[in-house]
């Protein structure tokens, strides 16, 4: 794209919002606890969830409610933010997250296993659970004199294993009790993500207090070092975590890390924040590629190997091709995707893993990334007439990117 179109995308994909930056007195937030600013997006009225809900950009409180999903095969990325106030901000860092699933109706005062509004709603993004984390948000304040305790839960991990037990999270007496307080739950050793939470157990001694579970995907951290106007991007600094892709219908939210100072007597309670996005075309058309014809040796049944590199794409694409012959004893076509070129003639009878046979009829679809090599060979028992094979780019409207022949050699 040219610079003018780039600028159009950058200007179109931004959103202004107002956040209550002194919603909580940070002296009430113990180390390890944060503030769920989904509760304090002043442009939207947000209430505690009453059911198990899969969150999207239309969920009340989503920061990107006015940002359209990426068009067609394009990708949408978060590239920075601007935050402005006129005194001192109470947060030194914000965690930008995709809020995937949340629920409410849990009680800090109930010490038996709770399943209200559980399990959590099924994930609609990051569905394998990899990198997905668990948080708890306080929706009804704990009484001022509560004497502490822990919260733990049973969940299903990224591999689909249920009955995993989270590490008990301590709620220290007198701290972490205000509405909107957010705590991250540590997973059982060896787990790298969560698909769902099935039950929660509290051992807190309190007379009041409600909370809910939130599943979220961290995208990056926005940091501030001074007052007034902050420009955060990936060149000048202030944003950590790379340039995260914003998946269609993501529910963007901020979690605030407090500065551990009281906001008593300070005059600023709000900050104006602009989120900046960039929509980039998703290049799914590789540079020209021409596989060699494959020679099938009738005496040995083996075939030559044709190996070509895929270049000129930004992300992975899917290729498809159909085996040109269908009789069970006829020649069969095989493929491999590798990071380096394969040369010579295959000599296994028939080829063995990691070679994969192309299915006849509906064909076989496989994924290839930029700079990887796609190799084809054949093996068979019967003589075959010249057969043409089409390589189809499923990711680009089933465009045929090349054709090659399989020819018998006596």
PLY file of the C-alpha trace (Angstrom):
ply
format ascii 1.0
element vertex 410
property float x
property float y
property float z
element edge 409
property int vertex1
property int vertex2
end_header
0.00 0.00 0.00
1.14 3.57 -0.56
1.63 6.07 2.25
-1.67 7.86 1.61
-3.65 4.66 1.97
-1.61 3.77 5.06
-2.58 7.12 6.61
-6.24 6.55 5.77
-6.17 3.22 7.58
-4.39 4.73 10.59
-6.85 7.61 10.88
-9.92 5.46 10.37
-8.95 2.86 12.91
-8.62 4.83 16.12
-10.94 5.30 19.06
-11.17 7.92 21.80
-12.37 7.02 25.27
-12.43 8.40 28.78
-11.22 6.37 31.76
-11.72 7.06 35.46
-8.10 6.95 36.57
-8.82 7.43 40.25
-11.69 4.99 40.56
-9.94 3.10 43.33
-7.77 4.28 46.17
-4.60 2.39 45.32
-3.64 2.05 49.00
-6.44 -0.53 49.14
-4.81 -2.63 46.46
-2.24 -5.06 47.75
0.82 -6.07 45.72
-0.27 -8.52 43.05
-3.71 -6.96 42.58
-4.75 -4.54 39.87
-7.82 -2.58 38.75
-10.25 -3.92 36.15
-10.87 -0.78 34.10
-13.62 -2.50 32.15
-15.67 -1.31 35.12
-14.53 2.30 34.65
-14.81 3.07 30.96
-16.78 6.28 31.35
-18.14 6.19 27.79
-20.19 3.08 28.57
-22.35 2.04 31.51
-21.00 -1.29 32.71
-22.57 -3.64 35.23
-21.38 -6.91 36.71
-22.21 -9.82 34.38
-25.22 -11.84 35.50
-24.59 -14.87 33.27
-21.65 -16.67 31.70
-20.94 -14.57 28.60
-18.53 -14.82 25.68
-17.27 -11.25 25.21
-17.02 -9.46 21.87
-16.47 -5.90 20.64
-20.22 -5.29 21.09
-20.00 -6.17 24.81
-20.62 -3.10 26.98
-17.25 -1.74 28.10
-15.23 -2.90 25.07
-12.79 -0.14 24.15
-12.96 -0.99 20.44
-16.75 -0.91 20.12
-16.48 1.65 17.28
-13.59 -0.07 15.50
-14.69 -2.26 12.60
-13.28 -5.72 12.13
-10.57 -6.01 9.51
-11.89 -6.13 5.96
-11.72 -9.36 4.00
-8.36 -11.06 4.49
-6.72 -7.94 6.00
-5.35 -7.95 9.53
-5.93 -5.34 12.26
-3.06 -4.45 14.62
-2.75 -2.28 17.73
0.15 0.11 17.16
0.04 2.52 20.10
-1.95 4.93 22.24
-2.14 8.52 23.43
-3.17 9.34 27.00
-3.69 12.84 28.29
-4.49 14.38 31.68
-3.49 17.53 33.52
-2.03 16.38 36.80
-0.94 12.99 38.08
-2.16 9.66 36.80
-2.76 6.88 39.31
-1.61 4.08 37.02
1.98 3.65 35.90
1.13 0.80 33.50
-1.88 -0.68 31.75
-2.22 -4.25 30.56
-4.09 -4.34 27.25
-6.13 -7.54 27.04
-8.70 -9.27 24.88
-11.51 -10.03 27.34
-12.73 -13.43 26.14
-15.29 -14.66 28.66
-16.67 -13.47 31.97
-19.34 -14.22 34.53
-20.54 -13.03 37.93
-22.66 -14.08 40.88
-19.92 -15.61 43.04
-19.68 -14.83 46.77
-16.56 -14.25 48.82
-18.51 -15.21 51.94
-19.60 -18.65 50.73
-16.88 -21.18 51.59
-18.33 -24.21 49.78
-17.57 -25.02 46.13
-19.46 -22.58 43.87
-20.72 -23.25 40.33
-23.06 -20.29 39.78
-22.79 -19.23 36.12
-20.06 -21.84 35.66
-18.50 -23.26 33.59
-17.40 -20.08 31.87
-18.79 -19.46 28.38
-16.94 -21.27 25.59
-14.09 -19.31 24.04
-14.80 -17.81 20.62
-11.20 -16.60 20.13
-7.97 -18.40 21.08
-10.21 -21.44 21.34
-7.40 -23.86 22.19
-6.79 -21.88 25.39
-3.08 -21.40 24.77
-1.90 -18.25 26.56
-5.36 -17.56 28.00
-5.29 -16.46 31.66
-7.78 -16.37 34.56
-8.63 -13.25 36.54
-11.14 -12.44 39.26
-12.93 -9.09 39.50
-14.53 -7.82 42.70
-18.08 -6.67 41.86
-19.37 -6.15 45.41
-16.92 -4.67 47.95
-15.63 -6.80 50.79
-16.41 -5.41 54.23
-13.69 -3.17 55.64
-12.78 -5.53 58.46
-12.57 -8.81 56.57
-9.78 -11.04 57.86
-8.38 -12.45 54.63
-8.40 -15.84 52.98
-7.87 -17.46 49.59
-9.66 -18.11 46.29
-8.94 -21.13 44.09
-10.71 -22.88 41.24
-10.98 -25.98 39.06
-10.40 -25.45 35.35
-9.71 -27.11 31.99
-6.24 -26.40 30.61
-4.97 -25.68 27.10
-4.73 -29.41 26.30
-8.37 -30.04 27.22
-7.51 -31.69 30.56
-10.23 -30.95 33.09
-9.97 -31.02 36.88
-6.83 -28.87 37.01
-6.48 -26.90 40.26
-5.34 -23.28 40.26
-2.90 -22.00 42.86
-4.80 -20.53 45.83
-4.74 -16.73 45.54
-4.47 -14.92 48.86
-6.73 -11.95 49.57
-4.85 -10.15 52.38
-6.92 -8.74 55.21
-7.84 -5.09 54.73
-6.55 -4.93 51.14
-7.81 -5.82 47.67
-11.40 -5.21 48.72
-12.74 -2.39 46.50
-15.11 -2.82 43.55
-13.12 -3.40 40.37
-10.10 -4.92 42.12
-8.58 -7.50 39.78
-6.38 -10.47 40.66
-4.63 -12.87 38.28
-4.92 -16.55 39.18
-1.80 -18.72 38.81
-2.27 -22.05 37.01
-1.26 -25.52 38.07
2.40 -26.26 37.32
3.00 -27.14 33.67
-0.13 -25.47 32.27
0.20 -22.69 29.71
-3.43 -21.69 29.26
-7.09 -22.18 30.08
-10.17 -23.18 28.09
-12.76 -22.87 30.85
-13.32 -22.62 34.61
-15.73 -25.13 36.16
-15.88 -24.21 39.86
-14.54 -21.74 42.42
-13.83 -22.10 46.15
-13.38 -19.23 48.60
-12.02 -19.48 52.14
-12.39 -15.78 52.94
-13.81 -14.70 56.29
-16.07 -11.79 55.40
-19.64 -10.58 55.81
-20.00 -9.14 52.29
-18.37 -9.24 48.87
-19.11 -10.66 45.41
-16.88 -11.39 42.45
-16.67 -13.05 39.03
-14.25 -14.93 36.81
-12.73 -13.45 33.66
-10.78 -15.31 30.97
-8.49 -13.00 29.02
-5.59 -12.95 26.56
-2.78 -10.45 27.33
-1.78 -8.41 24.28
0.75 -5.88 25.60
1.68 -3.40 28.34
1.38 0.39 28.05
3.70 2.23 30.46
3.90 5.87 31.59
6.68 7.71 33.36
5.45 11.28 33.82
2.34 13.46 33.84
0.25 15.28 31.24
0.54 13.86 27.69
1.84 10.41 26.86
2.52 9.06 23.39
3.09 5.34 23.35
4.18 3.39 20.32
6.56 0.69 19.24
9.30 3.02 18.02
9.65 5.68 20.73
8.72 3.30 23.53
6.03 3.05 26.17
4.49 -0.10 24.72
5.81 -3.61 25.28
4.73 -6.84 23.66
5.29 -6.33 19.94
2.52 -5.32 17.57
-0.43 -7.49 18.60
-3.05 -8.55 16.10
-6.60 -7.65 17.06
-8.68 -10.68 16.13
-12.13 -10.02 14.68
-14.70 -9.21 17.39
-12.03 -8.90 20.09
-13.22 -7.25 23.32
-10.38 -4.89 24.23
-10.01 -3.82 27.83
-7.39 -2.31 30.12
-6.16 -3.57 33.49
-4.44 -0.88 35.57
-1.30 -1.39 37.65
-1.48 1.19 40.45
1.37 3.32 41.73
0.67 2.30 45.38
-0.01 5.91 46.35
-3.17 7.33 47.85
-5.15 9.58 45.51
-6.54 11.53 48.46
-6.47 15.26 47.79
-5.45 14.92 44.15
-7.62 16.73 41.65
-7.53 14.53 38.56
-10.04 11.73 38.22
-10.19 11.20 34.48
-7.90 10.76 31.53
-8.57 10.95 27.81
-7.13 7.99 25.91
-6.87 7.40 22.17
-6.14 3.90 20.91
-4.40 3.67 17.54
-4.89 0.74 15.16
-3.56 -0.14 11.75
-5.21 -2.34 9.14
-2.79 -4.20 6.94
-3.51 -6.23 3.82
-3.02 -9.93 4.28
-0.83 -10.97 1.36
-1.94 -14.45 0.37
-0.59 -14.47 -3.18
2.93 -15.95 -3.36
5.53 -15.04 -5.93
5.42 -17.12 -9.10
6.35 -20.73 -8.45
6.76 -23.53 -10.99
7.13 -27.12 -9.88
9.02 -29.41 -12.24
7.28 -32.31 -13.92
7.69 -35.54 -11.98
9.17 -38.58 -13.72
7.79 -41.94 -12.61
10.15 -44.86 -13.20
8.11 -47.91 -14.16
10.89 -50.34 -13.28
11.37 -49.16 -9.69
7.96 -47.57 -9.07
9.71 -44.49 -7.64
9.36 -40.86 -8.76
11.62 -37.85 -8.89
11.21 -35.08 -6.31
10.11 -31.59 -7.29
10.80 -29.05 -4.52
10.03 -25.32 -4.73
10.14 -22.48 -2.20
7.07 -20.39 -1.38
7.91 -16.67 -1.06
6.14 -13.31 -1.08
3.44 -13.98 1.52
3.12 -12.40 4.97
1.37 -15.23 6.77
0.65 -18.88 6.19
-1.60 -19.99 3.32
-3.41 -23.19 2.51
-2.75 -25.16 -0.66
-4.88 -27.90 -2.12
-4.50 -30.42 -4.92
-6.28 -33.55 -6.03
-4.51 -36.76 -6.95
-4.83 -37.12 -10.73
-5.59 -40.86 -10.69
-8.13 -42.76 -8.65
-7.64 -46.50 -9.28
-6.29 -48.11 -6.07
-3.21 -49.62 -7.74
-2.36 -46.54 -9.78
0.37 -44.05 -9.10
-0.09 -42.04 -5.89
1.06 -38.48 -5.26
2.85 -37.46 -2.04
3.91 -34.12 -0.51
6.14 -32.62 2.19
6.47 -29.11 3.68
9.97 -28.38 4.96
12.23 -25.46 5.90
14.93 -26.61 3.48
14.97 -27.92 -0.07
14.62 -31.67 -0.78
16.43 -33.02 -3.84
16.97 -36.34 -5.60
14.61 -39.26 -6.03
12.54 -40.80 -3.27
13.49 -44.45 -2.70
10.99 -45.69 -0.11
8.33 -48.10 -1.30
5.94 -46.44 -0.71
7.16 -43.14 0.78
7.10 -43.00 4.57
6.51 -40.22 7.09
7.06 -37.27 6.95
5.86 -37.74 3.37
2.04 -37.53 3.25
-0.10 -39.10 0.54
-2.47 -36.85 -1.36
-6.04 -38.08 -1.01
-7.92 -38.73 -4.21
-11.33 -37.28 -4.87
-11.77 -34.15 -2.74
-8.04 -33.60 -2.48
-5.75 -32.72 0.43
-5.35 -29.25 1.96
-2.17 -28.31 3.83
-0.58 -25.18 5.29
2.69 -23.55 4.20
4.47 -20.47 5.57
6.61 -17.91 3.78
10.05 -19.27 2.76
9.08 -22.90 3.34
9.61 -25.53 0.63
6.80 -27.66 -0.81
7.94 -30.93 -2.38
6.04 -33.50 -4.44
6.91 -37.04 -5.50
5.02 -40.15 -6.60
4.95 -43.92 -6.20
2.89 -46.55 -7.99
2.39 -50.01 -9.41
0.76 -49.48 -12.78
1.66 -47.66 -15.97
0.06 -44.27 -16.22
-0.78 -41.86 -19.00
0.56 -38.31 -18.57
-1.46 -36.65 -15.78
-1.65 -32.94 -14.96
-1.77 -31.75 -11.34
-3.11 -28.33 -10.32
-1.80 -26.64 -7.15
-4.65 -24.50 -5.80
-4.29 -21.60 -3.34
-7.29 -22.05 -1.03
-6.41 -18.81 0.80
-6.67 -16.81 -2.44
-10.05 -17.80 -3.82
-8.86 -21.23 -5.02
-6.57 -19.66 -7.60
-4.38 -22.15 -9.48
-0.79 -21.09 -8.82
0.89 -23.83 -10.90
0.36 -27.06 -12.83
2.82 -29.89 -13.36
2.76 -33.33 -15.00
3.46 -36.85 -13.82
5.00 -38.82 -16.68
5.99 -42.48 -16.89
9.55 -43.31 -17.85
10.16 -46.84 -19.16
0 1
1 2
2 3
3 4
4 5
5 6
6 7
7 8
8 9
9 10
10 11
11 12
12 13
13 14
14 15
15 16
16 17
17 18
18 19
19 20
20 21
21 22
22 23
23 24
24 25
25 26
26 27
27 28
28 29
29 30
30 31
31 32
32 33
33 34
34 35
35 36
36 37
37 38
38 39
39 40
40 41
41 42
42 43
43 44
44 45
45 46
46 47
47 48
48 49
49 50
50 51
51 52
52 53
53 54
54 55
55 56
56 57
57 58
58 59
59 60
60 61
61 62
62 63
63 64
64 65
65 66
66 67
67 68
68 69
69 70
70 71
71 72
72 73
73 74
74 75
75 76
76 77
77 78
78 79
79 80
80 81
81 82
82 83
83 84
84 85
85 86
86 87
87 88
88 89
89 90
90 91
91 92
92 93
93 94
94 95
95 96
96 97
97 98
98 99
99 100
100 101
101 102
102 103
103 104
104 105
105 106
106 107
107 108
108 109
109 110
110 111
111 112
112 113
113 114
114 115
115 116
116 117
117 118
118 119
119 120
120 121
121 122
122 123
123 124
124 125
125 126
126 127
127 128
128 129
129 130
130 131
131 132
132 133
133 134
134 135
135 136
136 137
137 138
138 139
139 140
140 141
141 142
142 143
143 144
144 145
145 146
146 147
147 148
148 149
149 150
150 151
151 152
152 153
153 154
154 155
155 156
156 157
157 158
158 159
159 160
160 161
161 162
162 163
163 164
164 165
165 166
166 167
167 168
168 169
169 170
170 171
171 172
172 173
173 174
174 175
175 176
176 177
177 178
178 179
179 180
180 181
181 182
182 183
183 184
184 185
185 186
186 187
187 188
188 189
189 190
190 191
191 192
192 193
193 194
194 195
195 196
196 197
197 198
198 199
199 200
200 201
201 202
202 203
203 204
204 205
205 206
206 207
207 208
208 209
209 210
210 211
211 212
212 213
213 214
214 215
215 216
216 217
217 218
218 219
219 220
220 221
221 222
222 223
223 224
224 225
225 226
226 227
227 228
228 229
229 230
230 231
231 232
232 233
233 234
234 235
235 236
236 237
237 238
238 239
239 240
240 241
241 242
242 243
243 244
244 245
245 246
246 247
247 248
248 249
249 250
250 251
251 252
252 253
253 254
254 255
255 256
256 257
257 258
258 259
259 260
260 261
261 262
262 263
263 264
264 265
265 266
266 267
267 268
268 269
269 270
270 271
271 272
272 273
273 274
274 275
275 276
276 277
277 278
278 279
279 280
280 281
281 282
282 283
283 284
284 285
285 286
286 287
287 288
288 289
289 290
290 291
291 292
292 293
293 294
294 295
295 296
296 297
297 298
298 299
299 300
300 301
301 302
302 303
303 304
304 305
305 306
306 307
307 308
308 309
309 310
310 311
311 312
312 313
313 314
314 315
315 316
316 317
317 318
318 319
319 320
320 321
321 322
322 323
323 324
324 325
325 326
326 327
327 328
328 329
329 330
330 331
331 332
332 333
333 334
334 335
335 336
336 337
337 338
338 339
339 340
340 341
341 342
342 343
343 344
344 345
345 346
346 347
347 348
348 349
349 350
350 351
351 352
352 353
353 354
354 355
355 356
356 357
357 358
358 359
359 360
360 361
361 362
362 363
363 364
364 365
365 366
366 367
367 368
368 369
369 370
370 371
371 372
372 373
373 374
374 375
375 376
376 377
377 378
378 379
379 380
380 381
381 382
382 383
383 384
384 385
385 386
386 387
387 388
388 389
389 390
390 391
391 392
392 393
393 394
394 395
395 396
396 397
397 398
398 399
399 400
400 401
401 402
402 403
403 404
404 405
405 406
406 407
407 408
408 409
